[in-house]
Amino acid sequence: MKTKNIRRVIAGLCVSALALSGATSCGSTSTETGYKHDAYKLEKTDLENYISVSGAVEGSNIVKVTTDLAAKVSQLNVELGSNVKAGDVLCVFDSTDLQSEYDALKNSMDKNGERVESTHQINQRNLNNAKSDKTNALAQAQKVIDRAVSARDDAYNKYNQTLQSCTDYYNQYIDAYNRAYSGEGDAAAVAQCESFLQMYQAADAQTKALAEQLPALDTAVQEARDAYTQTERSADAAIQAAQDIVNAEKFDSDDSSQTQLDKIREKIHKCTVVAPKDGVITAINVAEGSIPTTDAIMTIEDTSQLRIKVDIKETDILSIEKGQKAVITTNATGDEEFTGTVDRVLNVMSDSVNPYTGEKNGGYSAEITIDDSDTDLLIGMNAKVKIIIEEKKDVLAVPYDSIIENKDGTFSVVIAEGAPGSYTAKHIPVEKGMESSYLTEIKSPELKEDILVLTSPNYVSDGDTLNISESYYETQTEGVSK
């Protein structure tokens, strides 16, 4: 990467140039005054714009190892800086009291096992009997319904038949009556009329008698069905009562003793604390023989991928994007530069706390992932970070003051043509490109490396003879490093 400090050099030389010119008229040419022009030797260079931030090196994934046990630490297997693998035993808590409690409860449960099983068998038998009783009772109630329905249906069929006979006899009676008393009838017709009348009256009386019986038969069917429903409800209540007793067994054993036993066993298992993942121990809040005073007993950071969390000013946050490159240095590693990538941008105001200094950060932030996993960087190192906002490689660039803005909005530079002692001025149209802190990219088919460009081109006309200050363009090339 190339580094320059051009603007400061230019400013100093411009002051010297003004002092040399004295009271010379601004319209005088170089040949008239002997004025020496400062020039910049063109060369391909790298340009970049960046934002400087800082932060502390940390693991890409920080895991807090926690516990809810209130027991003494009987064994501590790690210390600060220890490298651990997932599954490694970090520490062991004293489980003596828990084991004693577990054994006593397990022994009590084993003794009560036969009693619990016997009670369960009785309760299950009662439940099965209740279900069987329901089946039998409903079968009997259904028979009563069937008999009542059969009697009612027979009565309705007989009533309908009698009603039909009654109607037929009545119609026959009317026909015979009309024949007997129409003036053409005889004694036989009158006798037939009397006979049909008697049969009609007998059928009508029977129909009325049957009709009086029908409501009672309908009521009997409904009462039989109601009795069936009541029998079913009673049987269901008995079954539910038996089922409730069976269900209650779970609360008497499973949800009390067994649940308590499971909880104690889980606590015993927790007494052996293992690493949830690979990493480095960066914090320990327990010691052998002590009882934890906080839930978080250790901190593990994943060092396979380091990162730096940096604060971003409000004026810069909109320029930061995921995927941008970053250059990282630390005091511990000197001038060595490490590359990184913006992995996450938190563009929401936060009040985060630096895990190493305890200071509140606030504002916006970003996370820089360090590209190389094999570096000399250590967790906790303070790092300076340059986030590259824009960059261009191998372009021609000149100091900003070398560029002339013409009245028509175009741009140009003045170059020195010829050889030392006989340079002449020539204006070259250029197109401006990327601007960095010190240099601006220029594009022109007439420009190439090693051409001298005036750093103060004002009041210089094409063809003017130029005296070039060798010290400037020689000095400025000495400060370039790649």
C-alpha positions in Angstrom: 0.0 0.0 0.0 1.3 3.5 -0.9 1.4 6.3 1.6 2.0 9.9 0.9 2.0 13.2 2.7 1.9 15.5 -0.3 -0.3 18.4 0.7 2.0 19.5 3.6 5.0 19.5 1.3 3.2 21.5 -1.3 2.1 24.1 1.2 5.6 24.7 2.4 7.0 25.0 -1.1 4.3 27.4 -2.2 5.3 29.7 0.7 8.9 29.5 -0.4 7.9 30.3 -3.9 6.0 33.4 -2.9 8.9 34.6 -0.8 11.2 34.2 -3.8 8.9 36.1 -6.1 8.9 39.1 -3.9 7.2 42.1 -5.6 7.2 40.5 -9.0 4.0 41.2 -11.0 1.5 38.4 -11.3 1.5 38.9 -15.1 5.3 38.4 -15.5 6.5 35.2 -17.1 9.1 32.8 -15.8 11.7 34.0 -18.3 11.3 37.5 -17.0 11.7 36.8 -13.4 13.8 33.7 -13.1 11.0 32.2 -10.9 11.5 28.5 -10.3 8.3 26.3 -10.6 7.6 23.4 -8.4 6.6 20.3 -10.4 5.2 16.8 -9.6 6.5 13.8 -11.5 3.6 11.7 -12.7 3.6 8.1 -11.8 1.1 5.3 -11.3 -0.1 5.2 -7.7 -2.9 3.7 -5.6 -5.6 6.0 -4.2 -7.8 5.4 -1.3 -10.4 7.1 0.9 -10.9 5.6 4.3 -12.4 6.2 7.8 -10.2 5.7 10.8 -11.7 3.9 13.8 -10.5 1.8 16.7 -11.6 -1.1 18.8 -10.5 -4.2 20.7 -9.7 -7.6 19.2 -12.2 -10.2 20.3 -13.4 -13.6 19.3 -16.0 -13.9 16.5 -18.3 -15.8 19.0 -18.3 -15.0 22.7 -20.0 -17.7 24.9 -20.9 -17.2 28.6 -20.7 -20.4 30.5 -23.4 -20.2 33.2 -24.7 -22.3 36.1 -27.6 -22.2 38.5 -25.9 -24.4 41.1 -25.2 -23.2 44.6 -22.4 -25.7 45.4 -18.7 -25.5 45.9 -16.2 -25.9 43.0 -14.3 -29.1 43.8 -12.1 -29.0 40.7 -11.1 -26.2 38.3 -9.3 -27.5 35.2 -8.7 -24.2 33.3 -7.1 -20.8 33.7 -7.2 -17.5 31.9 -5.9 -18.1 28.3 -6.5 -21.8 28.3 -7.4 -23.3 24.9 -10.3 -25.6 25.2 -12.2 -27.9 22.8 -15.9 -28.6 22.8 -16.7 -31.2 25.5 -13.6 -30.5 27.6 -14.3 -30.5 31.3 -13.9 -26.9 32.6 -14.7 -27.4 36.3 -16.6 -29.8 38.6 -18.9 -28.9 41.4 -19.2 -30.9 44.6 -22.3 -33.2 44.1 -22.1 -35.1 47.4 -25.3 -33.6 48.9 -27.2 -34.0 45.6 -26.2 -37.6 45.3 -27.3 -38.4 48.8 -30.7 -36.7 48.1 -31.1 -38.7 44.9 -30.3 -42.0 46.5 -32.7 -41.5 49.4 -35.6 -40.5 47.1 -34.8 -43.4 44.6 -34.9 -45.9 47.5 -38.2 -44.6 48.7 -39.7 -44.8 45.2 -38.5 -48.4 44.8 -40.2 -49.5 48.0 -43.4 -47.9 47.0 -43.3 -49.4 43.6 -45.3 -52.5 44.4 -48.0 -50.5 46.2 -48.3 -48.1 43.4 -48.6 -51.0 40.8 -51.2 -52.8 42.9 -53.3 -49.6 43.3 -53.0 -49.0 39.6 -54.3 -52.4 38.8 -57.3 -51.9 41.0 -58.1 -48.5 39.5 -57.7 -49.8 36.0 -60.0 -52.8 36.7 -62.6 -50.4 38.1 -62.3 -48.3 34.9 -62.7 -51.4 32.7 -65.8 -52.5 34.8 -67.3 -49.1 34.4 -66.9 -49.3 30.6 -68.4 -52.8 30.6 -71.3 -51.7 32.8 -72.1 -48.9 30.4 -72.2 -51.3 27.4 -74.6 -53.6 29.2 -76.8 -50.9 30.5 -77.1 -49.2 27.2 -78.0 -52.5 25.5 -80.9 -53.0 28.0 -82.1 -49.4 27.5 -82.0 -49.9 23.8 -84.2 -53.0 24.1 -86.8 -50.9 26.0 -86.7 -48.3 23.2 -87.1 -51.0 20.6 -90.2 -52.5 22.3 -91.8 -49.1 22.8 -91.1 -48.2 19.1 -92.5 -51.5 18.0 -95.7 -51.2 20.1 -96.2 -47.6 18.9 -95.7 -48.5 15.2 -98.1 -51.4 15.5 -100.7 -49.1 17.0 -100.2 -46.5 14.3 -100.5 -49.2 11.6 -103.7 -50.5 13.1 -105.1 -47.0 13.5 -104.3 -46.2 9.9 -106.0 -49.4 8.7 -109.1 -48.8 10.8 -109.3 -45.2 9.7 -109.1 -46.4 6.0 -111.9 -48.9 6.7 -114.0 -46.2 8.4 -113.6 -44.0 5.3 -114.5 -46.8 3.0 -117.6 -47.7 5.0 -118.7 -44.1 5.0 -118.3 -43.8 1.3 -120.3 -47.0 0.8 -123.0 -45.8 3.2 -123.4 -42.5 1.3 -123.8 -44.4 -2.0 -126.4 -46.8 -0.6 -128.2 -43.9 1.0 -128.5 -42.1 -2.2 -129.8 -45.2 -3.9 -132.3 -46.0 -1.2 -133.8 -42.6 -0.8 -133.6 -41.2 -4.3 -137.1 -42.3 -5.1 -136.0 -45.4 -6.9 -134.9 -47.4 -4.0 -136.5 -50.5 -2.6 -136.4 -52.3 0.7 -133.2 -54.1 -0.2 -131.4 -50.9 -0.8 -132.6 -49.4 2.4 -131.4 -52.5 4.3 -128.0 -52.3 2.6 -127.8 -48.6 3.6 -128.5 -49.5 7.2 -125.9 -52.2 7.1 -123.1 -49.8 5.8 -124.1 -47.3 8.4 -123.7 -49.8 11.2 -120.2 -50.9 9.9 -119.1 -47.2 9.5 -120.2 -46.4 13.1 -118.4 -49.5 14.5 -115.1 -48.6 12.6 -115.4 -45.0 13.6 -115.7 -46.0 17.3 -112.7 -48.3 16.9 -110.7 -45.5 15.2 -111.4 -43.1 18.0 -110.4 -45.7 20.6 -107.1 -46.4 18.9 -106.4 -42.6 18.5 -106.8 -42.2 22.3 -104.0 -44.8 22.8 -101.4 -43.2 20.4 -100.2 -40.3 22.7 -99.4 -42.8 25.5 -97.4 -44.9 23.1 -95.5 -41.8 21.8 -94.8 -40.9 25.4 -93.5 -44.4 26.1 -91.1 -44.1 23.2 -89.8 -40.7 24.4 -89.5 -41.9 28.0 -87.5 -45.0 26.8 -85.1 -42.7 24.8 -84.8 -40.3 27.8 -84.0 -43.3 30.0 -81.3 -44.4 27.5 -79.8 -40.9 27.6 -79.8 -40.9 31.4 -78.3 -44.3 31.5 -75.5 -43.2 29.2 -74.8 -40.1 31.3 -74.7 -42.1 34.5 -72.4 -44.6 32.9 -70.1 -41.9 31.5 -69.9 -40.3 34.9 -68.9 -43.6 36.4 -66.2 -44.1 33.7 -64.9 -40.5 34.1 -64.7 -41.0 37.9 -62.7 -44.1 37.4 -60.5 -42.5 34.7 -59.9 -39.5 37.0 -58.6 -41.9 39.7 -56.2 -43.5 37.1 -55.1 -40.1 35.9 -54.5 -38.9 39.4 -51.8 -41.6 39.8 -49.5 -39.6 37.5 -49.7 -36.6 39.9 -49.1 -38.9 42.9 -46.0 -40.5 41.4 -44.8 -39.1 38.0 -45.3 -35.4 38.6 -44.0 -35.5 42.2 -41.4 -38.1 43.1 -40.3 -39.0 39.6 -40.1 -35.3 38.5 -38.2 -34.4 41.6 -35.8 -37.3 40.9 -35.3 -36.2 37.4 -34.5 -32.7 38.5 -31.9 -33.9 41.0 -30.3 -36.1 38.4 -30.1 -33.1 36.0 -28.4 -31.1 38.7 -25.9 -33.9 39.3 -25.2 -33.9 35.5 -24.7 -30.1 35.6 -22.0 -30.5 38.3 -19.6 -31.4 35.5 -19.3 -28.3 33.4 -18.0 -28.8 29.8 -17.0 -26.4 27.1 -19.9 -25.8 24.7 -17.4 -25.0 21.8 -13.8 -24.5 20.9 -12.1 -21.3 22.1 -10.0 -19.5 24.6 -10.9 -18.9 28.2 -11.0 -15.1 28.6 -12.8 -14.7 31.9 -13.1 -16.9 35.1 -15.4 -15.9 37.9 -14.9 -19.0 40.2 -12.1 -20.7 42.1 -11.7 -24.1 43.7 -13.6 -24.3 47.0 -15.7 -21.2 46.2 -19.5 -21.0 45.5 -20.4 -19.0 42.4 -21.7 -15.5 43.1 -22.9 -14.9 39.5 -24.5 -17.0 36.9 -21.7 -16.5 34.3 -18.8 -18.5 35.7 -16.6 -18.4 32.6 -16.3 -16.8 29.1 -15.1 -18.6 26.0 -14.2 -16.8 22.9 -13.7 -18.4 19.5 -10.3 -17.5 18.2 -10.5 -19.3 14.9 -12.0 -16.1 13.5 -11.1 -12.9 15.2 -13.1 -9.7 14.9 -13.0 -6.1 16.0 -16.1 -4.2 17.0 -15.6 -0.5 16.3 -17.7 2.6 17.0 -18.8 4.7 14.0 -19.5 8.4 14.1 -22.9 9.6 12.9 -21.2 11.5 10.1 -19.6 8.3 8.8 -22.2 5.6 9.3 -23.9 6.1 5.9 -20.5 5.5 4.2 -19.9 2.1 5.9 -21.2 -1.0 4.1 -20.9 -4.7 4.6 -18.1 -6.2 2.5 -15.8 -3.1 2.6 -12.1 -3.8 3.1 -10.2 -2.8 6.3 -6.6 -2.4 7.3 -5.7 -3.2 10.9 -2.7 -2.3 13.0 -1.9 -2.6 16.7 0.8 -1.2 19.0 1.8 -4.7 19.9 2.5 -5.8 16.3 4.1 -2.5 15.2 3.9 -1.6 11.5 2.6 -5.0 10.4 -0.8 -4.6 8.7 -3.6 -7.1 8.8 -6.6 -7.1 6.4 -10.2 -7.4 7.4 -13.7 -7.1 6.0 -16.7 -5.3 7.3 -19.0 -8.2 8.3 -21.8 -6.3 10.0 -23.0 -2.7 10.2 -25.2 -1.8 13.2 -26.9 1.3 12.0 -29.0 1.7 15.1 -28.0 3.8 18.1 -26.9 1.6 21.0 -25.5 1.9 24.5 -23.1 -1.1 24.3 -20.3 -1.6 26.8 -16.7 -2.4 25.9 -16.1 -5.9 27.5 -12.5 -5.0 28.2 -12.6 -1.5 29.4 -16.1 -1.4 30.8 -16.8 2.0 29.1 -20.1 2.7 27.4 -19.6 3.0 23.6 -22.9 4.4 22.4 -23.6 5.6 18.8 -23.3 3.4 15.8 -21.0 0.4 15.3 -19.6 -2.1 12.9 -17.9 -5.5 13.2 -14.7 -6.1 11.2 -13.8 -9.8 10.6 -10.0 -10.4 10.3 -9.3 -12.3 7.1 -6.3 -14.3 8.2 -7.0 -16.8 11.0 -3.2 -17.3 11.7 -1.9 -14.0 13.0 0.0 -12.6 16.0 -3.2 -10.8 17.1 -4.4 -11.6 20.6 -7.8 -11.1 22.2 -8.0 -7.8 24.0 -5.4 -6.0 21.9 -6.4 -2.4 21.0 -6.5 -2.0 17.3 -6.5 0.9 14.8 -8.7 0.2 11.8 -8.9 1.9 8.4 -12.1 1.1 6.6 -11.5 1.6 2.9 -14.5 3.5 1.5 -13.1 3.9 -2.0 -9.9 2.9 -3.8 -8.3 2.7 -7.2 -5.1 0.9 -8.2 -2.4 2.0 -10.6 -3.8 5.4 -11.7 -2.1 8.7 -12.6 -2.7 11.3 -9.9 -1.5 14.8 -9.0 -1.9 17.1 -6.1 -5.2 18.9 -6.1 -3.7 22.3 -6.6 -2.1 21.1 -9.9 -5.5 21.0 -11.6 -6.9 24.1 -13.2 -10.7 24.5 -13.5 -11.5 26.4 -16.7 -14.4 28.8 -17.2 -16.3 26.3 -19.3 -16.2 23.7 -16.4 -13.5 21.6 -17.9 -10.1 20.8 -16.3 -6.5 20.9 -17.4 -3.0 20.7 -16.0 0.3 22.4 -17.1 3.2 20.1 -18.0 6.9 20.9 -18.5 8.0 19.8 -21.9 11.6 19.4 -22.9 14.8 18.8 -20.9 16.3 20.4 -17.8 17.2 24.0 -18.6 14.9 24.3 -21.6 11.4 23.3 -20.3 8.3 25.0 -21.8 4.8 25.1 -20.6 1.9 23.2 -22.2 -1.8 23.0 -21.1 -3.2 19.5 -21.3 -7.0 18.9 -20.9 -7.8 16.2 -18.3 -10.7 14.4 -16.8 -10.8 14.3 -13.1 -11.4 11.0 -11.4 -11.3 9.8 -7.8 -10.1 12.3 -5.1 -8.2 11.2 -2.0 -6.9 13.2 0.9 -3.8 14.3 -1.0 -4.0 13.4 -4.7 -6.6 13.5 -7.4 -6.8 11.0 -10.3 -6.5 12.5 -13.8 -7.1 10.9 -17.2 -5.7 12.0 -20.5 -4.3 10.2 -23.5 -1.4 12.8 -23.6 -0.2 12.0 -20.1 2.1 9.2 -19.0 4.5 8.4 -16.2 7.5 10.6 -15.5 6.0 13.8 -17.1 6.4 16.9 -14.9 3.2 18.6 -13.9 3.3 22.1 -12.3 1.9 22.3 -8.8 1.1 26.0 -9.1 0.0 26.4 -12.8 -1.8 29.7 -12.5 -0.6 32.6 -14.7 1.4 30.2 -16.9 0.8 30.3 -20.7 1.6 27.7 -23.3 5.1 28.2 -24.6 6.4 29.9 -21.5 10.0 28.9 -20.6 10.0 27.2 -17.2 12.7 26.9 -14.6 11.8 23.7 -12.6 12.8 23.3 -9.0 14.4 19.9 -9.0 14.2 19.5 -5.3 10.4 19.2 -5.2 9.7 16.4 -7.6 12.8 14.5 -6.4 11.8 14.9 -2.7 8.2 13.9 -3.3 9.2 10.6 -5.0 11.4 9.7 -2.0 8.3 9.6 0.3 6.5 7.0 -1.9 6.4 3.3 -0.7 4.6 0.4 -2.2 
